[in-house]
């Protein structure tokens, strides 16, 4: 995968993965995944990947360049959701039109919750990792896990609270928040070895034009 690649090309690939996961998470969020006594949105399968890519970007490229991709993901998310809504305005004789609307429609409350939680969680995750790197440059595991716990906690609290407070019982809202945080952090732990391998590999690549201009 890393053959004939420099850090600039790797940055572009990571940006593509990040934005693709952002769009996929929006669609997957329309279906629930039942685990024992709790139902969670299927976006928990892909949303942690955003934080893993965020960790890689923050570790290699710093907060400023990572922030640019987070903003790009935000813009793409708004554009894609807007296009879905415009497409549903026009009449259609397609037999799949009701399914299309059911899958891709969203309420303003869920949309706002998703945007705010995405921005706050990802920006905080990146900023914390970069700050920790300044003090603990030799403790990659600590930086990745601590930043993930903080970012995922903020993301989950904002999204679940804004989406479901007053709609679902408070104890269920709290349970959903806790389950999401635990699941996402475990996800990061499971894939930490891969995250570490990718980070170390990208660090060995040539700088590329992205850095030569700075």
DAVEN-V75628 format. One record per residue. N is the residue number from 1. RES is the residue in one letter. PHI is phi in degrees with one decimal (* if undefined). PSI is psi in degrees with one decimal (999 if undefined). D_CENTER is the distance of its C-alpha to the mean C-alpha in Angstrom with 2 decimals. Layout:
# DAVEN-V75628
((N:RES:PHI:PSI:D_CENTER) (N:RES:PHI:PSI:D_CENTER))
This chain:
# DAVEN-V75628
((1:X:*:-34.6:22.37) (2:X:-95.1:7.4:23.10) (3:X:-67.8:138.5:26.63) (4:X:55.9:37.7:27.74) (5:X:-126.4:145.7:24.49) (6:X:-119.1:-176.9:24.12) (7:X:-67.0:-28.3:21.36) (8:X:-67.2:-46.1:21.20) (9:X:-66.1:-38.7:20.69) (10:X:-62.3:-38.0:18.12) (11:X:-60.2:-42.7:16.17) (12:X:-65.4:-42.3:16.48) (13:X:-62.7:-44.6:15.39) (14:X:-65.0:-37.4:12.19) (15:X:-62.7:-40.6:11.54) (16:X:-64.5:-44.1:12.40) (17:X:-63.0:-43.0:10.20) (18:X:-59.6:-50.0:7.06) (19:X:-69.5:-36.2:8.55) (20:X:-63.7:-41.5:9.88) (21:X:-66.9:-33.4:6.93) (22:X:-62.4:-46.7:5.99) (23:X:-67.5:-43.4:9.71) (24:X:-61.8:-38.0:10.16) (25:X:-62.6:-37.1:8.05) (26:X:-62.4:-39.8:10.42) (27:X:-74.3:-43.8:13.33) (28:X:-65.1:-26.2:12.75) (29:X:-65.1:-16.1:12.46) (30:X:-78.4:-9.2:16.12) (31:X:-119.8:143.3:17.32) (32:X:-99.1:152.3:17.66) (33:X:-116.9:116.5:17.90) (34:X:-90.7:119.2:20.91) (35:X:-121.6:106.9:21.12) (36:X:57.2:-115.0:24.53) (37:X:-96.8:2.7:25.02) (38:X:-126.2:143.9:21.56) (39:X:-109.0:126.1:19.63) (40:X:-121.8:151.7:15.83) (41:X:-64.6:143.1:13.72) (42:X:-64.8:-10.3:13.14) (43:X:-65.4:-13.7:9.46) (44:X:-67.2:-13.4:9.44) (45:X:-77.0:-28.6:10.45) (46:X:-113.4:-29.2:7.50) (47:X:-61.4:-37.0:4.41) (48:X:-61.0:-24.7:5.81) (49:X:-63.2:-33.1:6.10) (50:X:-58.3:-41.2:3.13) (51:X:-74.8:-31.9:5.22) (52:X:-66.1:-46.7:8.15) (53:X:-63.8:-39.2:8.16) (54:X:-57.6:-44.1:7.75) (55:X:-60.8:-44.5:10.66) (56:X:-63.2:-46.5:12.58) (57:X:-61.6:-46.1:12.47) (58:X:-64.2:-40.6:13.47) (59:X:-67.1:-39.8:16.13) (60:X:-89.3:-44.4:17.63) (61:X:-107.7:-10.3:17.35) (62:X:87.9:173.4:17.18) (63:X:-69.0:-40.8:15.58) (64:X:-60.6:-49.3:17.16) (65:X:-72.3:-32.0:15.95) (66:X:-67.8:-40.8:12.34) (67:X:-59.4:-36.6:12.62) (68:X:-60.3:-40.6:14.02) (69:X:-71.9:-36.1:11.07) (70:X:-62.0:-42.9:8.83) (71:X:-64.4:-39.7:11.89) (72:X:-61.8:-43.2:12.23) (73:X:-61.0:-38.2:8.99) (74:X:-62.2:-47.5:10.39) (75:X:-63.7:-45.2:13.75) (76:X:-61.4:-40.6:12.98) (77:X:-60.1:-46.8:11.43) (78:X:-63.0:-44.4:14.64) (79:X:-63.6:-45.5:16.87) (80:X:-63.2:-47.0:15.83) (81:X:-62.7:-40.4:16.22) (82:X:-62.3:-41.6:19.44) (83:X:-64.6:-39.0:20.76) (84:X:-58.3:-46.5:20.29) (85:X:-67.0:-39.6:22.28) (86:X:-63.9:-42.5:24.90) (87:X:-60.4:-33.4:25.40) (88:X:-80.0:-14.5:26.15) (89:X:-70.8:-39.1:28.71) (90:X:-75.9:143.2:31.01) (91:X:-65.4:150.8:33.36) (92:X:-145.6:141.6:32.94) (93:X:-101.5:10.8:35.34) (94:X:-71.2:134.7:32.75) (95:X:-66.7:-16.0:32.98) (96:X:-92.8:2.8:29.20) (97:X:-59.1:-45.1:28.71) (98:X:-62.1:-39.7:28.37) (99:X:-66.7:-38.9:25.80) (100:X:-60.3:-45.8:23.84) (101:X:-66.1:-40.5:24.02) (102:X:-66.2:-35.6:23.15) (103:X:-78.6:-40.5:20.01) (104:X:-108.2:-3.3:18.63) (105:X:-76.5:156.3:20.13) (106:X:-147.9:151.7:18.36) (107:X:-88.2:152.2:19.98) (108:X:-55.6:-36.6:19.74) (109:X:-64.1:-46.1:18.84) (110:X:-67.3:-38.1:15.78) (111:X:-63.4:-48.2:14.73) (112:X:-63.9:-42.4:15.31) (113:X:-59.8:-43.0:13.64) (114:X:-65.3:-42.1:10.34) (115:X:-66.7:-46.2:10.75) (116:X:-65.6:-46.4:11.99) (117:X:-65.2:-38.6:9.61) (118:X:-61.1:-50.4:6.57) (119:X:-65.5:-49.7:9.08) (120:X:-64.8:-46.2:10.76) (121:X:-64.0:-46.5:8.30) (122:X:-71.9:-41.0:6.79) (123:X:-64.5:-41.4:10.41) (124:X:-68.0:-40.7:11.99) (125:X:-57.7:-47.4:10.28) (126:X:-66.3:-45.0:11.50) (127:X:-65.3:-41.7:14.74) (128:X:-64.5:-44.2:15.64) (129:X:-61.5:-43.5:15.28) (130:X:-65.7:-40.7:17.42) (131:X:-65.1:-41.4:19.88) (132:X:-65.6:-33.2:20.30) (133:X:-63.6:-33.0:20.95) (134:X:-65.2:-31.0:23.85) (135:X:-101.3:-32.2:25.49) (136:X:-128.1:66.7:24.54) (137:X:-66.7:-19.5:24.33) (138:X:-102.8:8.8:25.50) (139:X:-118.5:70.3:23.17) (140:X:-60.9:-44.8:19.96) (141:X:-57.9:-45.2:19.30) (142:X:-62.5:-44.4:19.77) (143:X:-61.6:-46.4:17.51) (144:X:-65.7:-47.2:14.53) (145:X:-72.6:-44.0:15.15) (146:X:-63.5:-44.9:16.19) (147:X:-63.8:-36.6:13.32) (148:X:-67.3:-44.9:10.90) (149:X:-58.5:-45.0:13.32) (150:X:-67.5:-48.4:13.53) (151:X:-64.6:-44.9:9.95) (152:X:-67.7:-35.4:9.18) (153:X:-64.2:-47.1:12.63) (154:X:-62.7:-44.0:12.29) (155:X:-60.0:-49.1:9.23) (156:X:-67.3:-42.5:11.23) (157:X:-61.7:-47.7:14.50) (158:X:-64.3:-49.3:13.83) (159:X:-64.6:-49.8:12.39) (160:X:-67.5:-42.9:15.09) (161:X:-64.5:-50.2:17.77) (162:X:-65.6:-36.1:17.56) (163:X:-75.5:-38.7:17.28) (164:X:-124.1:-3.6:19.95) (165:X:-65.9:128.7:22.18) (166:X:88.0:-12.7:25.65) (167:X:-100.8:-42.7:24.83) (168:X:-111.8:158.4:24.57) (169:X:-57.1:145.9:26.66) (170:X:-59.9:-37.4:25.46) (171:X:-66.3:-33.9:25.73) (172:X:-71.5:-38.5:23.50) (173:X:-61.0:-44.3:20.82) (174:X:-64.1:-40.6:21.10) (175:X:-63.5:-42.2:21.02) (176:X:-63.0:-41.1:17.84) (177:X:-62.2:-48.7:16.13) (178:X:-62.9:-42.6:17.65) (179:X:-64.5:-40.5:16.88) (180:X:-64.3:-44.4:13.13) (181:X:-61.6:-48.0:13.20) (182:X:-61.2:-46.6:15.61) (183:X:-61.6:-45.2:13.95) (184:X:-68.0:-38.3:10.58) (185:X:-69.4:-40.2:12.79) (186:X:-61.2:-39.4:15.13) (187:X:-56.4:-46.7:12.60) (188:X:-64.5:-41.3:12.04) (189:X:-62.9:-42.9:15.82) (190:X:-61.7:-39.3:16.67) (191:X:-98.7:11.9:14.90) (192:X:-60.7:-41.3:15.93) (193:X:-58.1:-41.4:18.98) (194:X:-68.2:-42.8:17.18) (195:X:-57.4:-46.5:14.85) (196:X:-61.8:-43.1:18.15) (197:X:-62.5:-43.7:19.99) (198:X:-65.1:-43.6:17.73) (199:X:-59.2:-48.8:17.84) (200:X:-64.9:-35.3:21.60) (201:X:-68.5:-45.0:22.16) (202:X:-64.8:-33.2:20.53) (203:X:-62.8:-23.7:22.56) (204:X:-86.3:-8.6:25.68) (205:X:-76.9:159.1:25.14) (206:X:-64.1:155.6:27.13) (207:X:-64.4:-51.0:25.75) (208:X:85.1:175.2:26.06) (209:X:-65.9:-25.9:26.54) (210:X:-58.6:-36.7:23.31) (211:X:-92.5:-30.3:24.97) (212:X:-67.0:-19.8:28.54) (213:X:-88.1:-12.9:28.10) (214:X:-92.7:999:26.92))
